[in-house]
Amino acid sequence: MKDQMEPRVPPFSTTQNRSLREEVYDYLRNEMNRGGLQPGSFLDLDHLAKRIGVSRTPLREALLHLETQGFVTVLPRRGFRLNPLSLEDIRNYFEIIGALESATMLSVGRNLVPADIANMRQLNLAMADAVAANDFTRYYELNLAFHEVYLGRSSNQQLLDMIRSLKQRLYDWPRREGFVKAWEEESIQVEHERLLQFLEQGAIEDAAAYLQHVHWSFQLQEPYLHAYFFASQGSDSSVG
């Protein structure tokens, strides 16, 4: 593993509500987000445990949790490999997220009230300001919040956990500093706007279909996805 992790690690401490495994998991996710752990690299369990000052057990448990989310692969006698993101992964994640968000909209869309839709519209306007200011971090946070307005109406926690995990897999491994401005503008000005129109009209089935077949359509978004994930890598179709 490349020695990219910060030399000073915050002390881990268990509380009544958080286990050491959860603390280690959060630390690893933060390192992945900032680029301290890079896709394609291998982790030596003993070295990493010593580096961050914990035993192998909570570290292994945290890594196994990351494995269930698709971030790492356990390789016999080689340890843990941090998975790069391939074009096929992106295709699959878009298909899954689109299906799940569409199903959620069908389930909860009629429970949305005018204040929810007004909130989404305000978040969309704030996204436009963030794009104009070239502030991708702010845009990304607002975009998540936009979708969370209707996702948060669902009581299906497993479904929500899967959607959120897949979005992290797509955009936080690591979080990119730049973005494709034309893509974000298309999303805000056309796709989000059309979705809001459907919701204002009470056309929930149309809103759900639009989420799945347009907003999360790999085929329609593919040019932007190539520009965002692979532009710096030529024809290579993996990130890391």
Secondary structure, 3 states (H helix, E strand, C coil): CCCCCCCCCCCCCCCCCCCHHHHHHHHHHHHHHHCCCCCCCEECHHHHHHHHCCCHHHHHHHHHHHHHCCCEEEECCCEEEECCEEHHHHHHHHHHHHHHHHHHHHHHHHHCCHHHHHHHHHHHHHHHHHHHCCCHHHHHHHHHHHHHHHHCCCCCHHHHHHHHHHHHHHHCCCCCCCCCHHHHHHHHHHHHHHHHHHHHHCCHHHHHHHHHHHHCCHHHHHHHHHHHHCHHHCCCCEEC
